[in-house]
Amino acid sequence: MAAASSTSPERTYRYLRLGVVGTVVVIFVSVSVAAGRVGWLPALSDYYYTPARNAFVGALVAVSLALLVLSGRGADRALLDGAAVFGPLIALIPTTVVPGTIPGVDVACPSRCLPPDAVDAAADGVATYLIVGALVVLTAVILVITGQVTASRVRSSLIGSAGVLVSVAACWLGARDAFLAQGHFVATVIFFALFALVAIRSAFPSRLSPPPRRYRVAYSLVAGLLLLVLAVYVVSAIRAGDGAAPSLLFAESAALALFSAFWLVQTVEKWRQSDPALLPARS
C-alpha cells in the first residue's frame, strides 16, 4: 500500500526535529575528529579552542534557531524560546581554560581564565548577540502591533527574551570579568534546565491529552536523567575550581545525548501529525 502523502507543515517539523538531532551529531563528530589531533580534553566545551570550534559554534546557533521555530504555544513556547535565547550564549562565550590542559593554548594567569584572543571573540559575539536579539524582539513587537501575531501568545516569550537581553547587557557593561568567567557555565545550566522542563511537560501536558504511555515513560526518563546529569555537571564544575575535572566531559556529552534522544522520541511520536506543533499525540 502506498504511503499517504504528507502535508508541508508535517514535513517541515519532521525535518526540523531531525535537524536538531543532526546538530548534536555534528558536535560529537567534530569533537571526535579534533580529539584525534589534541587528545581527549577535560570538558566538551574545551574543544572550542581546537579545530572543532567552527562546527561547535555553528551547530549551537543552528539548534537555537530550530528551537525558536519548534516552540509551539503557551508554556511550551516560553520554555523553548528561553532555551533558544540561551543557546547562542553557550557558543559565543567560551569556557575558561586551566593552564596546560589544552595543547597550543596559553593563558596569562596562574589559574582558570580565558585566553586573550578568546576575550576578543567573546566581545564580538556578545555585541552581535545583543544587536540581533534586539532586532528579533523589535520585529516581534511590530508583528503584534500590526495584528499579525496575537499578543497573548507571545507575551511571555517577549518579556523573557527582553529580560535576558537586558541582563546580558547589564552584566557585560557592569561586571564583565565575572560574566566572562561564569557566562558559559550559567548559560549551559539554564539551557538544559529549561529543556528538562520541556521534557516533563511533553510527558504530562497541562491542556492536551497525554501521549501514549511509552512516550510518557520516554520523556520522563529523559527529564529525570537530564536533571541528574545537570547536577553532576554543576558539582563537577564547582569542585574543579582552578583545576581540570574530566567528569565535565561525561556530563556535557550525556546532556547532549539526552537532548538528542528527546527529539528522536518526539519525531517518532509526531511523525504523522498534519500539524505536529499543535495537535496532541494520537493514542
C-alpha positions in Angstrom: 0.0 0.0 0.0 1.4 3.4 -1.0 2.2 5.8 1.9 -0.2 8.7 2.4 1.1 12.0 1.2 2.3 14.3 3.9 1.4 17.9 4.4 4.0 20.7 4.1 3.9 21.5 7.9 4.2 17.8 8.7 7.4 17.5 6.6 8.8 20.8 7.9 8.5 19.8 11.5 9.9 16.3 10.7 13.0 17.8 9.1 13.4 20.4 11.9 13.3 17.8 14.6 15.7 15.5 12.7 17.9 18.6 12.0 18.2 19.2 15.8 19.4 15.6 16.2 21.8 16.3 13.4 23.4 19.3 15.1 24.2 17.0 18.1 25.8 14.5 15.7 27.8 17.4 14.2 29.2 18.3 17.6 30.1 14.8 18.5 31.7 14.1 15.1 33.7 17.3 15.1 34.9 16.8 18.7 35.9 13.2 17.9 37.9 14.3 14.9 39.6 17.1 16.9 40.3 14.5 19.7 42.4 12.6 17.2 44.7 15.6 17.0 44.7 17.1 20.5 43.5 14.1 22.6 40.6 13.9 25.0 40.2 17.2 26.9 38.7 17.6 30.4 35.4 19.1 29.0 33.4 19.1 25.8 33.4 22.9 25.8 37.2 22.9 25.8 37.1 21.9 22.1 36.1 25.5 21.4 39.9 26.0 21.4 40.5 23.3 18.8 39.7 23.0 15.1 36.3 21.8 16.1 35.3 25.4 17.0 33.5 26.3 13.8 31.3 23.2 13.8 30.7 23.5 17.6 29.6 27.2 17.4 27.6 26.7 14.2 25.7 23.7 15.5 24.7 25.5 18.7 23.5 28.6 16.8 21.6 26.4 14.3 19.9 24.4 17.1 18.8 27.6 18.8 17.1 28.8 15.6 15.4 25.4 15.3 14.1 25.6 18.9 12.6 29.0 18.1 10.7 27.6 15.1 9.5 24.5 17.1 8.4 26.4 20.1 4.7 25.8 19.7 2.5 27.9 22.1 1.8 28.6 25.8 4.2 27.5 28.4 6.0 25.2 25.9 6.6 28.2 23.7 8.1 30.2 26.6 10.4 27.3 27.7 11.7 26.5 24.2 12.1 30.2 23.3 14.0 30.6 26.6 16.3 27.7 25.6 16.7 29.3 22.2 17.8 32.6 23.8 20.4 30.9 26.0 21.7 28.5 23.3 23.8 31.1 21.4 25.4 32.2 24.7 26.9 28.7 25.2 28.5 29.0 21.8 29.6 32.7 21.9 31.0 32.8 25.5 34.0 30.4 25.7 34.6 28.3 28.7 37.6 29.2 30.9 40.8 27.3 30.5 43.1 25.7 33.0 46.7 26.3 32.1 48.4 23.4 30.4 45.2 21.4 29.7 44.7 22.3 26.0 47.7 21.8 23.6 48.8 25.0 22.0 46.5 27.3 24.2 48.4 29.5 26.6 46.7 31.7 29.3 48.3 34.6 31.1 47.0 33.6 34.5 48.0 31.0 37.1 44.6 29.5 37.4 41.4 29.1 35.2 40.7 32.0 32.9 40.2 33.0 29.2 43.0 33.4 26.7 43.3 37.0 25.4 42.0 36.1 21.9 39.0 34.4 23.4 38.1 37.6 25.2 38.1 39.5 21.9 36.0 36.8 20.3 33.5 36.9 23.2 33.2 40.7 23.0 32.4 40.5 19.3 30.0 37.6 19.8 28.1 39.3 22.7 27.7 42.5 20.8 26.3 40.6 17.8 24.0 38.6 20.1 22.6 41.8 21.7 22.1 43.6 18.5 20.5 40.7 16.7 18.4 39.8 19.7 17.1 43.3 20.0 16.1 43.2 16.3 14.3 40.0 16.8 12.3 41.3 19.8 11.6 44.6 17.8 10.3 42.5 14.9 8.0 40.5 17.2 6.7 43.8 18.7 6.0 45.2 15.2 4.1 42.0 14.3 2.0 42.3 17.4 1.2 46.0 16.8 0.2 45.3 13.2 -2.0 42.4 14.2 0.0 39.7 12.5 0.6 37.9 15.8 -1.7 37.7 18.9 -0.1 39.5 21.8 -1.3 36.9 24.4 0.5 34.1 22.6 4.0 35.7 22.6 3.8 37.9 25.7 5.8 35.6 27.9 8.4 34.9 25.3 8.8 38.6 24.5 9.1 39.5 28.2 11.5 36.7 28.9 13.7 37.4 25.8 13.9 41.1 26.6 14.8 40.3 30.2 17.6 38.1 29.1 19.0 40.7 26.7 18.8 43.4 29.3 20.5 41.1 31.9 23.3 40.1 29.5 23.9 43.8 28.5 24.0 44.9 32.2 26.4 42.1 33.1 28.6 42.8 30.2 28.8 46.5 30.9 28.9 46.3 34.7 30.5 43.0 35.6 32.4 41.9 32.5 35.1 39.9 34.3 32.5 37.8 36.2 30.4 37.5 33.1 33.3 36.1 31.1 34.3 33.8 33.9 30.9 32.3 34.5 28.8 33.1 31.5 29.3 29.8 29.6 28.6 27.8 32.7 25.4 29.7 33.7 24.0 29.6 30.1 24.6 25.9 29.9 22.9 25.1 33.2 19.9 27.3 32.3 19.6 25.8 28.8 19.4 22.2 30.0 17.3 23.0 33.0 14.7 24.6 30.7 14.9 21.7 28.4 14.3 19.2 31.3 11.1 21.2 32.0 10.1 20.8 28.3 10.6 17.0 28.6 8.4 16.9 31.7 5.6 18.9 30.0 5.8 16.7 27.0 5.1 13.7 29.3 2.4 15.4 31.2 0.9 18.3 29.1 -1.5 20.6 31.1 -4.1 21.1 28.4 -3.7 18.5 25.7 -4.4 14.8 26.2 -1.3 13.0 27.4 0.7 11.0 24.9 0.6 7.1 24.9 2.3 5.5 27.9 5.5 4.6 26.0 6.1 8.2 25.2 5.3 9.4 28.7 7.9 6.9 30.0 10.5 8.0 27.5 10.0 11.8 28.2 10.0 11.2 31.9 13.2 9.2 31.6 14.9 11.9 29.6 13.8 14.6 32.1 15.0 12.6 35.1 18.3 11.7 33.6 18.9 15.2 32.3 18.3 16.7 35.8 20.7 14.1 37.3 23.4 14.8 34.7 22.9 18.6 35.2 23.5 18.0 39.0 26.7 16.1 38.1 27.8 19.0 35.8 27.2 21.6 38.5 29.0 19.7 41.2 31.9 18.8 38.9 32.3 22.5 37.8 32.3 23.7 41.4 34.8 21.0 42.5 37.0 21.7 39.5 37.9 25.2 40.8 41.2 26.1 39.3 41.9 22.6 38.1 40.5 20.2 35.5 37.5 17.9 36.0 37.3 15.1 33.5 33.7 14.4 34.7 32.7 17.5 32.9 33.3 15.8 29.6 30.9 13.0 30.6 28.3 15.3 31.9 28.2 17.6 28.8 28.2 14.6 26.5 25.4 12.9 28.4 23.3 16.1 28.4 23.7 16.4 24.6 22.8 12.8 24.1 19.7 13.1 26.2 18.8 16.3 24.3 19.1 14.4 21.1 17.1 11.4 22.5 14.2 13.7 23.3 13.9 15.0 19.7 14.2 11.4 18.3 11.3 10.4 20.5 9.2 13.4 19.6 10.0 12.8 15.9 8.6 9.3 16.2 5.6 10.4 18.3 4.5 13.2 15.9 5.6 11.7 12.6 2.2 11.5 11.1 0.5 14.6 12.6 -0.6 17.0 10.0 0.1 20.0 12.3 2.7 18.4 14.7 3.4 21.6 16.6 -0.1 21.9 18.0 -2.0 18.7 17.9 -1.9 16.1 20.8 -0.3 12.8 20.1 -2.5 10.1 18.8 -3.0 7.1 21.0 
